[in-house]
Amino acid sequence: MTLNVREISRIDKKNINFKAEQKQEVKETQPEEPKEEKSFYERNKKALIALGTIGAAAIAIGTHHYIKGRNITKTAEQAADEAAGKMSKKAKNVLDNFKNNLDKLGKDDDATDIIKPILAENNPKLKLEAIEYLLGYETNGKYINSNNWENIFDTLVSLKPSENIKPDQISGNINKLYETIAEKDIATPEVLDKIIAKLPQASDDVKLNLSQHLIITHFSDSKLNREQAKKILDILNNVKQEKFDYHPGTIIFYKDYSAAGVRYHYNNRIFKEAKIDEDYIKDLKNVLNSDKLADDMKLQLMDDIYYNIYLKNEGETKKGIKLIKEMLSAFTQNKAVTYSVPNSLFSFKHDKFDLGCKLFSHANTYDSYNIFTTEEKLKIAQNLKEIAKNVKVNHAELGGNVHNINNIYVEELNLRSKLFFEKLTPKTSIDDLDKFTDEMLNGYKEAKKHFIKGNKVFDEIDEKLLQYTFSHFQLDTYHALMQKRLYCLLKRDFEGIKKINEITDKIEKFGQEHFNTGKSRYYNKSGKTNSSGSKFNFNDFFNDTTKKAKSTLSEFLKKDDALKEFAQIVESDKLDKTVLKNIKRKFAVKYHPDKAKDDAQRAEYTKIFQEINDAIETLEKTLK
């Protein structure tokens, strides 16, 4: 019998000895009994067991790697959740345990050892929730002390905004933390130094919020010193974020605050508290000429500084006048029209024109140090005059701007006249005097044309002030004409004397027509020239003017106990420029309209100031 190899399975081949095929003859005598054929399993048992072992091992290894892979993926998801600020079940349990541990503390126990571990967790949302609990209404900051505030502050500064952590939560809690340590008297100058040193690490929103909180809250008002304020200002100058919502640590917040507004408040704090010196003036000049503050905020800063130095009576000093000069210099370049306090819940708009008038009036009254030249004052007055043409008129009985508008036309005329006579020399011709007279009379016509009525309190005062100014122009011009007349008499220049008479007549006629001065009693009734060659008696005019001014001033001085010592000097022949200067200064310190406590007193002071100041100026002119 021949065995056919092709009928055997592939596994069976391994157990077969492939040798040369031999044919054997079968004995026919006694045939062998056929052997029982083994099953497939029995024939391949070892191979199947080996395969099974290998398969089981493969399954075990695969399962291990699958489980391991699942565990790795879950850890990454958890990390992503934590980074996104989500609270897992485990994190919630940690927070609950944290709260329970705090509740177990006694009244005087320190919570620092409980607080630090939770702030070391990797989950930012968990850390924020823990801090909010420490600062919230349930605990009201009772667990926060000098041992742990810094760790809490550092944690808040390190938090980054995400889908589940809003910027206002970080800023609001930092402000609330500062408020808590301030209430507990933990916010010492040393603590504030630490806060300021860490502020550059914070986000712009945190810098702006905390800076606003530090400068505004009543807690910080007595704690933040000038040097610390300057350090914060340096930090704010590098902030790129311009707008922010201010979260003071309560449910209330304020929208659309500005970084420039915070810088304004710090500048205001620094300049209000500093002593006026050369460095102060230099620093203010740099601020007013920089682009760190908007023009309207610069005006508000000037307003604040003006009132601050004025109330301290530093505005009358030489340094105070220099300061006013720097502000007026920046004022002329400023493009804003109105201004108000920025980053403030309640704020009132003020007029640039009114501020300029206050600064100008101050410089014009108290500058006895010649810090300003007459020419510089005139340029300021002319600038204000141009602004006045576009100002919306406010006719309020008191507090309106009508008086300032009228007054600036008057002061511009007064300074034009003053500048001319300061430059007057013996070489100035009669024709130059005539030309100047025409310019001034046209100026008075313009002032009368623009004169605004409608304010019952100031209408009469303003008209009187314009008339006082005209009388000073008249006085100075007559003084110059009298000198020219004497020169013409010596030279027997009758044409010159005729021209002088024409100029005098022109001024007198203008006064009668526009100021109801009436016919002058200083002319000869006959209309003929007197012995000195003039129809007009200059000597009588000056003597009478001096007598009236002395009487007005003396009567006023006798009524004021602080000034009555000067009354006798005024009535005597000892009156000189030095005495008048002292009277003028003491009088201005007490009666300048800006010294008034309210609008009613301001009207009263304005009337007194104009009348007495006119008398003083008249005596200054006639004494020479």
Helices and strands as residue ranges (DSSP letters): G 5-7, G 12-15, H 40-43, H 45-83, H 89-103, H 112-119, H 124-135, H 149-158, H 167-183, H 189-198, G 199-201, H 204-216, H 226-236, E 243-246, E 254-258, H 259-273, H 278-288, H 295-311, H 318-333, E 338-339, E 350-351, H 352-366, H 374-388, H 402-422, H 430-450, H 459-491, H 494-515, H 538-559, G 564-566, H 567-571, H 577-591, G 593-595, H 599-623
